[in-house]
Amino acid sequence: MSVEIRLKRGTVAQLAQAAAQGKIVQGEPVYLADARALVVGDSESAYTAFPPPTPATEIASGIVQLATPAEVVAGTDATKAVTSAGVAAAIVSNLSGKNNVAPDIVAHRAGGVVFPENSLRTIRAAVAAGFRNIEIADVWQTSDGVLVCCHDATLDRTTSGTGPVTGVTYAQFRALVNTPGIYLAPGYPNDETPPSFEEVLNEVANVDAVFLIECKQDSAETAAAIVQTLQRFGFPKHRVLLNTFSIDNALPVFLASGYPTAANLGVWSAVESYGGVSKLAADGVAQVNLSAEEWNTSRIAAVHAAGMTCQAYTVRRRVQVAALRAQGIGSVQGDMIACDEPTYNAETFAPQTRSAFTSRVYPPGVIEGGGTDGLTARGRGKFLSGGRWGFDTAVSGHSGALQGWACPIRGDENCNDFQISFTVQFDGVVESGRHLNCFFCAPNDDFFGDRQQDGPGYAFLVRYSGAIQLFRKARGESGVLLADGNIGTIGGPINVVIRVTPSSIAVTAGTITLTSNDTTYRGGYFHLGSNGAAGGFADVEIT
């Protein structure tokens, strides 16, 4: 007879502790039933791949109820747990069954950098992409007590309205439209009404996923209304993770509800101010949420050892995801990395070979330079006339963006044989020596600018003066000029072809070709950028 193996509340970290104390039976996998860990719940628990361990008691429903990890560790129950390897095997099986494209990736705002945030359209896109950790709602109450979804405290940035979300009636809120065609890019339609919380729940009522719901309002009343709405809809607890920055007001209400709850503390000092990880665990917090840069190996281990999971937010780059995983996030099922670019970060699409800038909609992976250049908003670029993407004003300093829609080229981070072609056109400069540029052969998607210390990779510059230059750039070192030339007066679009082979680099701009036999770097990521120039790029093609 096939039965499901269910472990009462616990985490992989607790099982590892039991293993270390010699209280583990070898080779008998088990599923974790806690929503904080491996989600196996209620009617959706249909996994029968592994036989039950013994001794155990088979109950009428066909579920073998095991001891908690704490009982196993304390030696107070004769029923044994399983090996860490067995747990890993169960996790793989469960994730395959759940069709979770990336078990630790959260579609933050459902993916609200590529799609309109807090919209039903974006939630549908996240579900269709296969994500099973989806932030579906940033919740406020209108002046007449209706729960609605909006990220900001005010309506100004993302809707046709103005003023505080809490200052309008529900009827006034419903008269608005979301405006991604203004705050994202002009190709997005401004035709969707911002949703109520109930509309969002109706949208996902039959979707098998874990939904993150944040109480944005610093209000116990709003938190209670969220809980009451979930209960009225009959949402099972294993499909919800409540979270809030309102530690004094909303958090106690969420913890008392019995729904898994995360404390958004932001910085590690706030964990210490709360009373530490032991106090958070004792109060029933399921997950500790901090900014990505606040996590390190010891902090992650401390949270795991206390029986809680970790969430890092908000991440855009694959190199950030990899670093967090290397520190230990994701080693316990239920850990999360909140990503504004979930499709890009989860690598769920094949790299494209031609730009689609004419759509005037951001594809996945157009990520601004950031770093210390202070121009992150401009760095993501805008859609310009003539089907171009680029920069609409000439501003001193570097701005640029990863072209992640095409990266890594051919799916190979170490790609060493490819060609990038595009046209580049100036619209204005702050002075004649300023340039539009392409950085290529980067081994990952880390920030890559045009300052002397940036790299590694190669930088090709087209200056408005007509000068063209090819540099090798290593992080922490001055750039090395490999070749230069001059294409003369710039009067219109310039065709550029960058050809990389294992043994050489050749860059043609107009009628001039620069060549180098430098083989220091090869890699599959590239960026397009500007320093002191307005202008853009079109017809980007990778072969």
C-alpha positions, -999 to 999 in steps of 0.1 A, spaced: 0 0 0 14 34 -9 14 60 18 25 95 21 53 102 46 46 134 65 69 150 91 53 173 116 66 209 119 103 210 113 131 221 90 160 205 71 184 222 96 167 203 125 170 170 106 207 178 101 211 183 138 194 150 145 218 133 120 248 149 138 236 134 170 233 99 155 195 98 158 189 92 121 179 61 103 198 57 71 182 58 36 145 64 43 133 97 27 106 118 42 86 149 32 84 180 54 49 192 59 57 227 72 51 256 48 83 271 61 102 241 47 91 217 21 54 223 13 33 192 13 -3 200 22 -38 187 26 -54 175 -6 -24 183 -27 -2 158 -8 -1 131 -35 34 119 -32 39 82 -28 74 76 -42 90 64 -9 79 37 15 73 46 52 101 41 77 95 18 107 85 19 134 56 41 124 18 41 127 -2 40 95 -34 61 99 -66 58 80 -58 86 56 -27 68 44 -4 93 60 24 82 82 28 107 110 64 109 122 79 126 153 90 162 151 127 167 146 129 182 180 115 150 195 140 130 175 169 152 187 158 150 223 154 113 221 118 114 234 102 95 206 110 61 192 101 71 156 131 80 137 138 107 111 159 103 80 192 112 65 200 146 50 206 128 17 171 113 19 156 147 26 175 161 -5 161 133 -26 126 141 -14 130 178 -21 141 170 -57 110 148 -62 87 173 -46 99 202 -66 96 182 -98 61 174 -89 53 210 -80 68 223 -113 87 250 -94 111 265 -119 134 278 -92 125 267 -56 143 296 -39 133 324 -63 104 347 -54 87 366 -82 89 399 -63 59 421 -71 51 391 -94 80 404 -116 72 441 -116 102 453 -134 95 436 -166 57 436 -161 34 462 -145 36 457 -107 6 448 -86 -15 438 -116 -35 407 -125 -17 407 -158 17 403 -141 4 376 -117 -8 356 -146 26 359 -163 44 347 -132 21 317 -129 24 309 -166 62 310 -163 61 283 -136 70 303 -105 56 288 -73 68 316 -49 49 347 -60 44 380 -42 9 388 -52 -1 417 -31 12 448 -13 -19 456 8 -34 488 21 -69 498 33 -88 526 16 -104 553 36 -136 532 37 -119 500 48 -114 480 15 -82 461 10 -64 471 -22 -30 465 -38 -4 491 -44 33 490 -37 38 526 -27 21 546 1 10 570 -26 -8 565 -59 14 589 -79 41 566 -93 21 537 -106 -15 549 -112 -34 578 -127 -42 590 -92 -24 611 -66 -20 612 -29 -20 585 -2 -36 551 -10 -53 553 24 -68 587 16 -91 576 -12 -124 556 -11 -126 523 -28 -148 538 -55 -121 564 -62 -94 538 -63 -114 517 -88 -117 547 -110 -79 548 -116 -58 529 -140 -23 515 -136 2 535 -158 31 512 -167 33 531 -200 46 560 -180 66 545 -151 80 515 -171 81 521 -208 57 534 -235 50 500 -250 30 490 -220 -8 497 -221 -24 519 -195 -56 499 -195 -58 479 -162 -76 489 -131 -55 484 -99 -69 454 -82 -85 449 -48 -70 422 -25 -101 400 -31 -96 402 -69 -60 390 -65 -71 361 -43 -98 351 -68 -71 352 -95 -49 326 -77 -76 306 -59 -68 275 -79 -31 280 -84 -7 256 -67 19 280 -53 31 298 -22 18 334 -22 36 362 -4 13 388 9 27 420 25 9 443 48 23 476 38 2 496 63 16 500 98 -18 488 112 -31 459 132 -65 466 118 -53 461 82 -34 430 92 -65 416 108 -86 424 77 -60 405 56 -62 374 78 -100 375 79 -101 377 41 -78 347 37 -99 328 62 -131 337 43 -116 325 11 -105 293 28 -68 297 18 -48 268 32 -19 279 54 7 260 33 -1 283 4 5 316 21 34 335 36 24 367 53 51 394 58 54 430 70 77 457 81 51 467 107 68 448 136 49 464 164 14 464 149 8 440 120 33 413 129 17 402 162 -17 398 144 -1 377 116 17 355 142 -15 349 161 -34 339 129 -15 306 125 -5 315 89 33 313 83 47 347 88 79 365 79 93 395 97 107 421 73 135 435 94 158 448 67 190 449 86 207 425 110 208 452 137 170 450 137 172 413 144 194 420 174 170 448 186 141 425 184 159 401 208 178 379 184 169 349 163 159 329 194 132 354 203 120 356 167 117 318 166 100 316 200 74 341 189 66 319 159 83 338 131 88 315 102 111 336 80 136 364 86 137 389 57 168 411 52 183 431 24 205 409 3 237 426 14 229 420 51 232 383 49 264 363 55 272 327 62 271 330 100 238 349 100 221 324 77 233 295 98 220 311 129 185 316 114 185 280 101 197 266 135 167 284 152 143 266 128 135 296 106 142 303 69 158 333 53 147 357 26 171 381 8 157 410 -11 157 426 -37 180 409 -62 184 416 -99 216 399 -110 225 362 -114 258 368 -97 240 380 -66 218 349 -66 249 327 -68 266 346 -40 236 342 -17 233 305 -25 270 301 -18 265 317 17 238 291 24 205 306 13 186 278 -4 203 251 16 171 249 37 138 244 18 117 275 22 146 300 19 138 327 -6 155 352 -29 132 379 -39 139 389 -75 125 418 -96 136 399 -127 125 364 -118 125 350 -153 160 363 -159 173 352 -125 158 318 -128 172 314 -163 139 301 -176 143 315 -211 168 308 -239 190 338 -247 176 357 -277 197 366 -307 181 398 -318 169 429 -300 132 437 -299 135 474 -290 108 483 -315 83 468 -290 92 496 -266 88 471 -238 117 459 -216 127 423 -222 141 403 -192 176 412 -182 179 449 -191 195 458 -157 210 492 -149 246 496 -141 243 507 -105 274 505 -85 288 539 -75 279 558 -106 247 571 -90 227 569 -122 209 537 -118 175 550 -130 190 564 -162 211 534 -166 182 512 -176 178 534 -206 147 545 -225 131 536 -258 139 562 -284 128 571 -319 137 548 -348 133 516 -329 163 524 -306 170 518 -270 194 542 -252 197 575 -234 175 605 -240 197 631 -224 235 638 -223 246 636 -187 282 635 -175 292 602 -160 286 566 -171 252 550 -175 247 516 -189 227 484 -188 233 447 -191 216 432 -222 205 401 -203 179 392 -228 208 378 -249 230 366 -221 250 345 -217 255 343 -254 245 308 -266 238 300 -230 276 298 -223 291 320 -196 325 313 -211 315 319 -248 346 326 -268 334 326 -304 306 351 -313 297 383 -331 277 413 -319 264 438 -344 244 469 -340 239 505 -351 247 534 -328 235 570 -332 242 601 -313 215 627 -304 238 650 -284 268 652 -261 281 674 -233 314 676 -252 329 661 -283 350 635 -265 320 618 -248 310 584 -261 285 555 -266 300 522 -258 298 484 -256 314 463 -228 317 426 -238 333 393 -229 322 397 -193 322 363 -174 291 371 -154 264 398 -151 281 419 -124 282 457 -127 304 468 -156 311 505 -162 336 526 -180 357 538 -151 393 527 -150 387 501 -122 357 484 -138 359 450 -155 368 423 -163 362 423 -200 367 447 -230 353 481 -237 347 495 -272 340 533 -273 327 554 -301 334 590 -293 314 619 -309 347 633 -321 351 603 -344 377 585 -322 371 548 -316 390 528 -290 393 492 -277 403 487 -241 410 457 -219 396 463 -184 404 445 -152 387 453 -119 409 474 -97 433 483 -125 436 510 -151 423 501 -186 448 490 -212 443 505 -247 446 477 -272 438 496 -304 424 529 -316 414 548 -348 392 575 -361 361 572 -383 359 609 -390 329 632 -387 298 616 -372 268 624 -392 243 596 -387 240 560 -376 272 540 -374 273 503 -381 294 484 -355 305 447 -357 323 431 -327 339 398 -337 354 376 -309 372 343 -315 393 322 -291 424 339 -304 414 375 -315 391 404 -313 381 426 -343 358 456 -340 346 474 -371 329 508 -369 320 523 -403 350 516 -425 376 513 -398 385 479 -381 404 476 -348 421 443 -341 438 427 -311 452 393 -303 445 397 -266 430 366 -251 428 376 -215 391 375 -212 363 355 -228 327 355 -216 291 356 -226 277 388 -210 277 423 -226 264 458 -218 256 489 -237 261 523 -223 269 560 -225 292 586 -209 281 622 -215 261 613 -246 225 611 -256 218 585 -282 209 549 -287 214 514 -302 193 496 -327 192 462 -345 214 444 -320 221 409 -333 242 381 -319 256 354 -342 
